[in-house]
Amino acid sequence: MTIANDTIYDIENRHTSGAYSKRPLAIVRGAGSTVWDADGNPYLDCTSGQGVALLGHAHPAVVQAISAQAATLITCAEAFYNDRRAELYGILQGLLSPLTPNPSPTGGEGLNVEPIPPLPIEGLGGEVWRFFLCNSGAEANEAALKVARLLTHRTRIVAAMRGFHGRTLGALGATFNKDYRGPFEGWMPPVTHIAYNDLAAAEAALTEDVAAFMIEAAQGEGGVHLIDPDYLRGVRELCTARGVLLICDEIQAGLGRCGRWFAFEHSGMVPDIVTLGKGIAGGVPMGAAAWRAELGTIPAATHGSTFGGNPLSCAAAIASLTALREMDAPARAERLGAWFMGELRALNLPAVREVRGQGLMVGLELRGRVTPVLQALQARGILALPAGKTVLRFLPPLIITEGELRRVVEAVRDVLNT
């Protein structure tokens, strides 16, 4: 049954929670980098569904994996072992294990600082990682915060200004935007927010009663701001010296989008905890918190998720991560992103203060409000995102072509020259 755009609007407006500001567009189908509305109009999707569709929409490998797993076993809680979950652990370990390990944190009261030998996993080298699987990026950050507190026996958290880590209560505490946090003050964990890329501020804040420092190596929602590699290396040293666990939120920036598997790799260091979400399962809801195995396990029943690590999501994640690896997604994002930003800068538009980004996370700092620009682009068949009130953000699928990106450049030129 086909439902017209206006009918979809009417039904959703009657029943929606009010939590979302909706654009006048009802998307009903997607393939590759394109989505279609209920009236059959195509749009080039440079939102990737908020950064989710790394492989575009309806990628054949993901579709096949979901279909096959749905006919085999959909759900299996972590009270039992499961083949798909075990396979996914191996793939995630394979992405993280080649990274250069850091010295174990020292000086933390209650933190087991004695390193243990890496567990032997056939075919995999490097450090071993443990994983908690869940249903979203926000849940991954909730898990990371709980893991940090459980492993350190400390309660304080430090996070960065402009950072965005989700809207559930723990993750919301680490999120900087006061418009998000304001109505829920008093329910969230104690969090100190410090300036991004300010090592002196980090040195003052990362005292020996802090459990974790949560930070993004590339801030997407916060305005497309990149971390200074020297700063992140300095933070790594501070955390190690003071027994603070370093959490890198790679939910939007990770899995190839920023030209490396993880955005923190640009700084040549490794965090203690990594959080993943968005595109990890090709559009199926999934999140993951990973931490270095030498830090230990958390006590039984201190955290859990009914649907976390279910076979359907795991099968989708296996297919998605395998496809990203086969296409060398980080290299593709780095190459296309450099070309895209170069073309945007070459427009030399007076309406643009700055073009910045990394890989295929690209932001244009405008001299005016971004909403009219988003509306004008949508009218030309291009979907993009805001990142604050004045930043135009592009998060296209990593399968996007140079020709499709050229369409975006031409549309930006036309819109911002009017």
C-alpha positions in Angstrom: 0.0 0.0 0.0 1.3 3.4 -1.0 0.5 6.3 1.3 0.9 9.9 0.0 3.2 12.4 1.6 0.4 14.6 3.1 -1.3 11.6 4.6 2.0 10.5 6.3 2.4 14.0 7.6 -1.1 14.1 9.1 -0.8 10.7 10.8 2.7 11.4 12.3 1.7 14.9 13.4 -1.3 13.5 15.2 0.7 10.9 17.1 4.3 12.1 17.4 5.9 12.6 20.8 7.1 16.1 20.0 10.7 15.1 20.5 11.7 15.8 16.9 11.6 18.8 14.6 10.4 17.2 11.4 11.2 18.4 7.9 8.3 18.3 5.3 9.6 15.1 3.7 8.4 11.5 4.0 11.1 9.1 3.0 9.8 5.7 2.0 12.6 4.1 0.0 16.4 4.2 -0.4 19.1 2.6 -2.6 22.8 3.6 -2.5 23.2 7.3 -1.8 19.6 8.2 -2.9 16.3 8.2 -1.1 12.8 8.7 -2.4 9.7 10.3 -0.9 6.2 8.9 -1.1 5.5 10.9 -4.3 8.5 9.4 -6.0 10.9 12.4 -5.8 14.6 11.5 -5.4 17.0 13.1 -3.0 20.8 12.7 -2.7 21.2 11.7 1.0 24.2 13.6 2.5 22.8 12.9 6.0 23.3 9.1 5.9 20.3 9.0 8.3 22.3 11.0 10.9 25.6 9.3 9.9 24.2 5.7 10.0 24.1 4.6 6.3 27.9 4.3 5.8 27.2 1.8 3.0 24.2 3.7 1.7 20.7 2.4 1.7 19.7 -1.2 1.2 23.2 -2.5 0.6 22.9 -6.0 -0.9 25.3 -7.7 1.5 23.4 -6.3 4.6 20.0 -7.1 3.1 21.1 -10.7 2.4 22.6 -11.1 5.9 19.5 -9.8 7.6 17.2 -12.0 5.5 19.2 -15.1 6.1 19.6 -14.5 9.8 15.9 -13.7 10.2 15.1 -17.1 8.9 17.6 -18.8 11.2 17.6 -17.1 14.7 16.5 -13.5 15.5 17.0 -13.3 19.2 19.4 -14.8 21.8 20.2 -13.0 25.0 23.7 -12.9 26.4 22.7 -15.4 29.0 23.7 -17.9 26.2 26.6 -18.0 23.8 25.8 -17.4 20.1 27.8 -18.0 16.8 27.0 -14.6 15.2 28.0 -12.7 18.4 31.3 -14.6 18.6 32.0 -13.9 14.9 31.3 -10.2 15.4 33.7 -10.1 18.4 36.4 -11.5 16.2 35.8 -8.8 13.5 35.8 -5.9 16.0 38.9 -7.4 17.6 40.5 -7.4 14.2 39.8 -3.7 13.7 41.2 -2.7 17.1 44.0 -5.2 17.6 46.5 -3.7 15.1 46.5 -0.4 17.1 49.6 0.3 19.1 48.9 -0.3 22.8 49.6 2.3 25.6 51.1 1.7 29.0 48.5 0.8 31.6 47.2 3.6 33.7 48.9 3.9 37.0 48.1 5.5 40.3 44.4 4.9 40.3 42.9 3.8 43.6 41.0 0.6 43.1 42.2 0.2 39.5 44.0 -3.0 38.6 47.1 -1.6 37.0 49.0 -4.9 36.6 49.0 -5.7 32.9 48.1 -9.2 31.8 49.5 -11.0 28.8 47.3 -10.6 25.7 45.0 -13.6 25.3 45.9 -15.8 22.3 43.3 -15.4 19.5 44.1 -17.3 16.4 44.8 -15.1 13.5 44.7 -11.9 15.5 47.7 -9.9 16.9 48.0 -7.0 19.2 46.1 -6.1 22.3 42.9 -7.9 23.2 39.6 -6.0 23.7 36.4 -6.8 25.6 33.0 -5.7 24.2 29.6 -4.8 25.5 27.0 -4.8 22.7 23.8 -2.7 22.9 21.3 -0.9 20.7 22.6 2.6 20.0 25.5 5.0 20.4 24.0 6.6 23.5 23.7 3.2 25.1 27.3 2.5 24.2 28.3 5.7 26.0 26.1 4.7 29.0 28.0 1.4 29.1 31.4 3.2 28.8 30.6 5.5 31.7 29.5 2.6 33.9 32.5 0.5 33.0 34.8 3.4 33.8 33.2 3.8 37.2 33.2 0.1 37.9 36.9 -0.4 37.0 38.3 2.7 38.8 35.9 2.9 41.8 35.7 6.6 41.1 32.7 8.7 40.2 33.8 12.0 38.5 33.7 12.4 34.7 35.3 15.0 32.5 34.1 15.8 29.0 34.7 18.4 26.4 32.8 21.6 25.6 30.7 21.2 22.4 30.8 17.5 22.8 27.7 15.4 22.0 27.4 11.9 23.5 23.7 11.1 23.5 20.5 12.0 25.3 20.1 9.2 27.8 20.8 10.4 31.3 24.4 9.3 31.7 25.4 10.2 28.2 23.4 13.5 28.5 25.6 14.4 31.5 28.7 14.3 29.2 26.9 16.2 26.4 27.7 19.9 26.6 24.6 21.6 25.1 22.7 23.1 27.9 19.5 23.1 25.9 19.6 19.3 26.1 20.8 19.0 29.7 18.8 21.8 31.3 15.5 20.0 32.0 17.3 17.1 33.6 19.7 18.7 35.9 20.1 16.8 39.1 19.5 13.4 37.6 22.8 13.1 35.7 26.3 12.0 36.9 28.8 14.7 38.0 30.6 15.9 34.9 33.1 18.7 34.4 33.2 20.2 30.9 36.5 21.7 29.8 37.7 23.5 26.6 38.4 21.3 23.6 42.1 21.3 22.6 43.2 23.1 25.8 45.9 20.9 27.4 46.3 23.2 30.4 42.5 22.8 31.1 42.9 19.0 30.9 45.9 19.0 33.2 43.9 20.9 35.8 40.7 18.8 35.5 42.1 15.3 35.2 42.8 14.8 38.9 43.2 11.5 40.6 39.6 11.3 41.6 38.3 11.3 38.0 37.1 8.0 36.6 37.2 8.9 32.9 37.7 11.6 30.3 35.1 11.2 27.4 36.0 13.0 24.2 35.4 12.9 20.4 38.4 13.0 18.2 36.2 14.8 15.7 33.2 16.7 16.9 30.3 16.3 14.5 27.1 17.5 16.3 29.3 20.2 18.0 30.1 22.0 14.7 32.6 19.7 12.9 35.7 20.6 15.0 38.8 18.4 14.8 41.1 17.5 17.7 44.7 18.7 17.8 46.8 15.5 17.6 49.4 16.9 20.0 46.5 17.7 22.5 45.1 14.2 22.3 48.6 12.6 22.8 49.0 14.9 25.8 45.7 13.9 27.2 46.7 10.3 26.8 49.8 10.8 28.9 47.8 12.7 31.6 45.2 9.9 31.8 47.9 7.2 32.0 49.8 9.0 34.7 46.7 9.7 36.8 44.8 6.5 36.4 42.0 8.1 34.4 40.4 6.0 31.7 40.3 7.8 28.3 37.1 7.2 26.4 37.0 8.1 22.7 33.4 8.4 21.4 33.7 7.2 17.8 30.0 6.8 17.2 29.8 9.4 14.4 33.5 9.7 13.5 34.5 6.1 13.5 34.4 3.1 11.1 36.1 4.9 8.2 34.2 8.2 8.0 37.1 10.3 9.0 39.7 8.7 6.8 40.8 6.1 9.4 39.0 3.2 11.0 38.9 5.4 14.1 39.3 9.2 14.2 41.7 9.0 17.2 44.2 7.1 14.9 45.1 10.5 13.4 46.7 11.3 16.7 48.8 8.1 17.0 47.4 7.0 20.4 45.0 4.4 21.7 42.2 5.1 24.2 41.2 2.8 27.0 37.6 2.6 25.9 36.1 3.1 22.5 32.4 3.6 21.8 30.7 2.7 18.4 27.2 3.0 17.0 25.4 4.5 14.0 26.8 2.7 11.0 28.2 -0.4 12.7 25.3 -2.6 11.6 24.4 -1.1 8.2 21.3 0.7 9.6 20.1 -2.0 12.1 20.2 -0.5 15.6 23.4 -1.4 17.4 26.0 0.1 19.6 29.2 -1.2 21.2 31.5 -0.2 24.0 35.0 -1.7 23.7 37.8 -1.6 26.4 41.2 -3.0 26.7 41.0 -6.5 28.2 43.9 -5.9 30.6 41.6 -3.5 32.5 39.5 -6.4 33.5 35.8 -7.4 33.4 32.9 -5.7 35.2 31.0 -7.6 37.9 28.1 -9.7 36.8 24.6 -8.0 36.7 26.1 -4.5 37.0 24.9 -3.8 33.4 22.8 -5.5 30.8 20.7 -5.2 27.6 17.9 -7.6 26.6 18.5 -7.0 22.8 22.2 -6.3 23.0 24.2 -8.6 20.8 21.2 -10.3 19.3 21.9 -12.5 16.2 20.0 -10.3 13.7 22.0 -7.2 14.6 25.2 -9.1 14.8 24.7 -10.6 11.3 24.0 -7.1 9.9 27.1 -5.8 11.6 29.3 -8.6 10.3 28.1 -7.9 6.8 28.5 -4.2 7.1 32.0 -4.2 8.6 33.1 -6.8 6.1 31.8 -4.7 3.2 33.5 -1.6 4.6 36.8 -3.5 4.9 36.6 -4.9 1.4 36.0 -1.4 -0.1 38.8 0.1 2.1 36.3 2.6 3.4 38.8 4.8 5.3 41.0 5.3 2.2 37.9 6.1 0.1 36.6 8.6 2.7 40.0 10.3 2.9 40.3 10.6 -0.8 36.8 11.8 -1.6 36.7 14.1 1.5 39.9 15.9 0.5 38.5 16.4 -3.1 35.1 17.5 -1.8 36.6 20.0 0.7 39.0 21.3 -2.0 36.1 21.9 -4.4 34.0 23.7 -1.7 36.9 25.9 -0.8 37.6 26.7 -4.4 34.1 28.2 -4.7 35.4 31.1 -2.5 31.8 31.9 -1.4 31.4 35.1 0.7 28.7 33.4 2.7 31.1 30.8 4.0 33.6 31.6 6.8 35.4 28.3 6.8 35.3 24.8 5.3 36.6 22.2 7.7 36.4 18.5 8.2 38.1 15.1 8.0 37.3 12.4 5.5 33.6 12.5 4.7 32.6 14.5 7.8 32.5 18.0 6.3 31.2 21.3 7.7 30.8 24.8 6.3 30.8 27.5 8.9 28.3 30.1 7.4 28.0 33.8 8.1 24.3 33.4 8.6 21.7 30.8 9.8 21.9 27.3 8.4 18.2 26.5 8.3 17.4 28.4 5.1 20.3 26.8 3.4 19.1 23.3 4.4 15.7 24.2 3.0 17.1 25.5 -0.3 19.3 22.4 -0.7 16.4 20.1 -0.1 14.4 21.9 -2.7 17.2 21.1 -5.1 17.2 17.4 -4.1 20.1 17.5 -1.6 19.7 16.5 2.0 22.2 17.8 4.5 22.4 18.4 8.3 23.0 21.3 10.7 25.7 21.3 13.3 24.6 24.1 15.5 22.9 27.3 14.2 25.4 28.3 11.6 27.2 25.1 10.4 26.1 23.2 7.3 27.2 19.5 7.8 27.6 16.8 5.2 27.7 13.1 6.3 27.3 11.3 3.0 27.5 7.5 2.6 31.0 6.3 2.1 29.9 4.7 -1.1 29.1 8.1 -2.6 30.7 8.9 -6.0 32.7 11.9 -7.1 29.9 12.7 -9.6 27.3 12.8 -6.8 29.6 15.0 -4.7 30.0 17.3 -7.7 26.2 17.7 -7.7 26.4 18.8 -4.0 29.2 21.3 -4.8 27.1 22.8 -7.6 24.0 23.0 -5.4 25.9 24.7 -2.6 27.3 27.2 -5.1 23.8 28.0 -6.5 22.2 28.2 -3.0 24.9 30.4 -1.4 25.3 32.7 -4.4 21.6 33.6 -4.4 
